[in-house]
Amino acid sequence: QAQLVESGGGVVQPGRSLRLSCVASGLTLSNYDMHWVRQAPGKGLEWVAGISDNGRNNYYADSVKGRFTLSRDNSKNSLFLQLNSLRPEDSATYYCAKDESTSATFGPAFDLWGQGTFVTVSS
Amino acid sequence: SGELTQPPSVSVSPGQTASIFCSGDKLGDKFASWYQQRPGQSPVLVIFQDTKRPSGVPDRFSASNSGNTATLTISGAQAMDEADYYCQAWDNTVVIFGGGTKLTVL
C-alpha cells in the first residue's frame, strides 16, 4: 500500500531553519510530481511548493519564495523541504502530497497525502 | 494568481443533496479538484479533472465545472460525509485552494 511519511517538524525560533523530509513507500516517487501543502491550526489548506518528477522544475507560493527550497532524491524515494528564515506565520502542519497524474496536461491533483509534520515557529 | 471562494458552511439533512460551490475567475477554463478532510485527518481527494472520482470514492459524490463556478454535489448525504471540503485548481504555475466549506449533516 502506497504511503508517504513526513518528518522533521518541531519548535523553532523565528529566523531559524528547519528541514522537512517525506519518504515514500509502496510507490516509485520518480514517476510523479510532488508537492507540500500546509495547514495552520484551525485554518484552511495552503499550497507551499511543488517539484517536477525529475526535479528540474520547482514552483513556490509567493509567501515562501526565496525562503523555502524544495528538492528530491529519487534514488531514496524521498522529498525534502528546506525552511529558512522562518516566521510565526509559517507555523502549520506540513503535508507531503503526490500528484495523481504522470501528465502535466490537467494540472496537479493530490491523491496521496502523508499524515503531516507540525512546525511551530515561536520565541 | 487567482483566488477561489467557497461558502464557509453548508448544512444538509441526511439523505438529501448538498451542493458546495467554488468560484474563481474563469475557473471553468482550469481543472478543478475537490478534497474531503475529516477532523484530525489528512485531506482525501474525492474529485479530480473536474468530474472524475478516484477509486474508492462513493458515486454519491459528483462535480461539474463551468464558467466561473465549480460545484461539488453529494447526493443522499450521510453522517460520514460531515467534513471540511476544499476546491483546488492550478493557475499559472501556482496551486490555489479555496478557503474550505464545513459540511454539516443534521
Contacts between the chains, C-beta under 8 A, distances in Angstrom:
chain1	res1	chain2	res2	distance
A	35	B	95	6.8
A	37	B	43	7.8
A	37	B	95	7.9
A	37	B	97	7.8
A	44	B	84	7.9
A	44	B	86	6.6
A	44	B	97	6.3
A	44	B	98	7.6
A	44	B	99	5.1
A	44	B	100	4.2
A	45	B	35	7.3
A	45	B	37	7.7
A	45	B	43	6.6
A	45	B	86	5.3
A	45	B	88	7.7
A	45	B	97	4.5
A	45	B	100	7.1
A	46	B	97	6.6
A	47	B	88	7.9
A	47	B	94	7.3
A	47	B	95	3.8
A	47	B	96	7.0
A	47	B	97	6.3
A	50	B	95	6.6
A	59	B	93	4.9
A	59	B	94	6.8
A	59	B	95	7.8
A	61	B	94	6.8
A	62	B	1	7.8
A	95	B	42	6.1
A	95	B	43	7.4
A	100	B	45	6.7
A	100	B	48	5.8
A	100	B	54	7.2
A	106	B	31	4.6
A	106	B	48	7.6
A	106	B	49	5.1
A	106	B	90	7.9
A	107	B	30	6.7
A	107	B	31	5.1
A	107	B	89	6.9
A	107	B	90	2.8
A	107	B	95	7.8
A	108	B	90	5.8
A	108	B	95	6.0
A	109	B	31	7.6
A	109	B	33	4.0
A	109	B	45	6.0
A	109	B	48	3.7
A	109	B	49	6.9
A	109	B	88	7.2
A	110	B	33	7.5
A	110	B	35	7.4
A	110	B	43	7.3
A	110	B	45	6.0
A	110	B	88	7.8
A	111	B	45	4.7
A	111	B	48	7.2
A	111	B	54	5.8
A	113	B	42	4.1
A	113	B	43	5.7
A	113	B	44	7.5
A	114	B	42	6.8
A	115	B	42	5.9
A	116	B	42	6.2
